């Protein structure tokens, strides 16, 4: 490292530590040694601090792919260049693809030469592949294409212009290896394709289901993979064999044709109760009724339920039963805890209400707290209140 170089050339020792009186948490250096050694170390350190940055624009048909290759697998390429040139390198892709090199003039020059040498060895090559087969190469969450890039030390992207193709960038032998692996995968997946179907975006959550359970069920039954297009056209892409795609679409079409939306009047104050801590209550309602549930305040407070007519009715019945269990319960809490539980600006009690989906009141006439909510929510609230009381006791000085 640079500090090691400073110590070797100057004979001094350099210690990095945090300044105890510096509120900005900056770091500082302490130099130990003879006066001449300290002066030499200071001179070397100042030369490093005065290093300048140099900006270069990458000229490439696919600059982002080129940057990925320069960086290399887990950054191994760019680290090697930094070590050989004694510089620091970063990339800026906000506008043009730029390389920013910081170091001495000689180091910056050497780093740019190494980058250019590396870039000259990278050539991109286009291979025609139908758009519906791109998904096969990409794989779930990009897993397949990432593995291909690591195995072949290439950068792989996809384009539709001027024709659907796979663009592979890297050394000639690596491009050939990548294309061979892609060809083998496509051959093994013969008959496997991607088909797009129009699906209203508002129905995405209904088809996906709570925590993706419904769409996972469709995928398991059909053997196909279902992906919903975000932005642009309102479509879902189904990948698999013709039989798998057909079976998956039949299930989705059944959901679409049987789906509807109902608004059930529910006062705004009960929305939080039905949602529950971190959404636990509403997720349970959705799972038990097979619906998707939301809440709106305009034009009037309501619970909005999406699903089949029978399931929508079931969801509302379950919600009503849940709210019927919404009751008040009193808990004995000494007055000395009340102020702490309320907190500055009421922050602590609001936090407890939010986490437990309850409403809490402090009694002025007697040492009790009144908690309103479902039994489950009241239990959660009482546990949180007890934790806060323990916190208050722990913060008080011990009594003899």
LINGI-V850973 format. One record per backbone hydrogen bond with DSSP energy under -1.0 kcal/mol. CO is the residue of the C=O (numbers start at 1). NH is the residue of the N-H. E is the energy in kcal/mol with one decimal. If there is no record, write none. Layout:
CO_NH_E, CO_NH_E
//
This chain:
1_5_-1.8, 2_6_-2.5, 3_7_-2.6, 4_8_-2.4, 5_9_-2.5, 6_10_-2.1, 7_11_-2.1, 13_32_-3.0, 15_30_-2.4, 17_28_-2.8, 19_22_-1.4, 22_25_-1.4, 26_19_-1.3, 28_17_-2.2, 30_15_-2.8, 32_13_-2.7, 34_38_-2.9, 35_39_-2.4, 36_40_-2.1, 37_41_-2.4, 38_42_-2.6, 39_43_-2.2, 40_44_-2.2, 41_45_-2.6, 42_46_-2.5, 43_47_-1.6, 44_48_-1.5, 45_49_-2.2, 46_50_-1.8, 48_51_-1.4, 52_103_-1.8, 54_101_-3.0, 56_99_-3.3, 62_66_-2.1, 63_67_-2.5, 64_68_-2.0, 65_69_-1.9, 66_70_-2.5, 67_71_-2.7, 68_72_-2.2, 71_78_-1.4, 72_75_-2.1, 73_76_-1.4, 75_79_-1.9, 76_80_-1.5, 77_81_-2.0, 78_82_-2.3, 79_83_-2.2, 80_84_-2.4, 81_85_-2.0, 82_86_-1.3, 82_87_-1.4, 88_102_-2.7, 90_100_-3.1, 92_98_-2.8, 97_58_-2.8, 98_92_-2.2, 99_56_-2.7, 100_90_-2.2, 101_54_-2.6, 102_88_-2.4, 104_108_-3.1, 105_109_-2.0, 106_110_-2.2, 107_111_-2.7, 108_112_-2.2, 109_113_-1.9, 110_114_-2.3, 111_115_-2.3, 112_116_-2.6, 113_117_-2.5, 114_118_-2.2, 115_119_-3.0, 116_120_-2.4, 119_122_-1.4, 123_170_-1.6, 125_168_-2.9, 127_166_-3.0, 130_133_-2.0, 131_134_-1.5, 133_137_-1.2, 134_138_-2.4, 135_139_-2.9, 138_145_-1.6, 139_142_-2.1, 140_143_-1.9, 142_146_-1.9, 143_147_-1.9, 144_148_-2.2, 145_149_-2.2, 146_150_-2.1, 147_151_-2.6, 148_152_-1.9, 149_153_-1.4, 149_154_-1.1, 155_169_-2.4, 157_167_-2.7, 159_165_-2.8, 164_129_-1.7, 165_159_-2.1, 166_127_-2.6, 167_157_-2.4, 168_125_-2.8, 169_155_-2.2, 170_123_-1.9, 171_175_-2.7, 172_176_-2.2, 173_177_-1.8, 174_178_-2.5, 175_179_-2.5, 176_180_-2.0, 177_181_-2.1, 178_182_-2.2, 179_183_-2.8, 180_184_-2.3, 181_185_-2.0, 182_186_-2.5, 183_187_-2.3, 184_188_-2.2, 185_189_-1.3, 187_190_-1.3, 189_192_-2.9, 193_240_-2.6, 195_238_-3.2, 197_236_-2.4, 200_203_-2.0, 201_204_-1.6, 203_207_-2.3, 204_208_-2.7, 205_209_-2.7, 208_215_-1.8, 209_212_-2.0, 210_213_-2.0, 212_216_-1.9, 213_217_-1.9, 214_218_-2.0, 215_219_-2.4, 216_220_-2.5, 217_221_-2.4, 218_222_-2.2, 219_223_-2.7, 225_239_-2.6, 227_237_-3.6, 233_235_-1.3, 234_199_-2.0, 235_229_-2.6, 236_197_-2.4, 237_227_-2.3, 238_195_-2.6, 239_225_-2.5, 240_193_-2.5, 241_245_-2.9, 242_246_-2.2, 243_247_-2.1, 244_248_-2.3, 245_249_-2.4, 246_250_-2.0, 247_251_-1.7, 248_252_-2.1, 249_253_-3.1, 250_254_-2.0, 251_255_-1.7, 252_256_-2.6, 253_257_-2.9, 254_258_-1.6, 260_307_-2.1, 262_305_-2.8, 264_303_-3.1, 267_270_-2.2, 268_271_-1.3, 270_274_-2.3, 271_275_-2.2, 272_276_-2.7, 275_281_-1.0, 275_282_-1.6, 276_279_-2.2, 277_280_-1.8, 279_283_-2.0, 280_284_-1.5, 281_285_-2.2, 282_286_-2.5, 283_287_-2.3, 284_288_-2.5, 285_289_-1.8, 286_290_-1.9, 286_291_-1.2, 292_306_-2.8, 294_304_-2.7, 296_302_-2.7, 302_296_-2.2, 303_264_-2.7, 304_294_-2.6, 305_262_-2.5, 306_292_-2.4, 307_260_-1.6, 308_312_-2.7, 309_313_-2.0, 310_314_-1.9, 311_315_-2.5, 312_316_-1.9, 313_317_-2.0, 314_318_-2.5, 315_319_-2.2, 316_320_-2.4, 317_321_-2.3, 318_322_-2.2, 319_323_-2.3, 320_324_-2.1, 323_326_-2.0, 327_373_-2.4, 329_371_-3.0, 331_369_-2.6, 334_337_-1.9, 335_338_-1.3, 337_341_-2.7, 338_342_-2.2, 339_343_-2.4, 342_349_-1.3, 343_346_-2.4, 344_347_-1.5, 346_350_-1.8, 347_351_-2.1, 348_352_-2.2, 349_353_-2.5, 350_354_-2.5, 351_355_-2.6, 352_356_-1.9, 353_357_-1.5, 353_358_-1.3, 359_372_-2.9, 361_370_-2.9, 366_368_-2.4, 367_333_-2.0, 368_363_-2.1, 369_331_-2.5, 370_361_-2.3, 371_329_-2.1, 372_359_-2.1, 373_327_-2.2, 374_378_-3.0, 375_379_-2.2, 376_380_-1.9, 377_381_-2.5, 378_382_-2.5, 379_383_-1.9, 380_384_-2.1, 381_385_-2.5, 382_386_-2.4, 383_387_-1.9, 384_388_-2.0, 385_389_-2.2, 386_390_-2.3, 387_391_-2.1, 388_392_-2.2, 389_393_-2.4, 390_394_-2.5, 391_395_-1.2
//
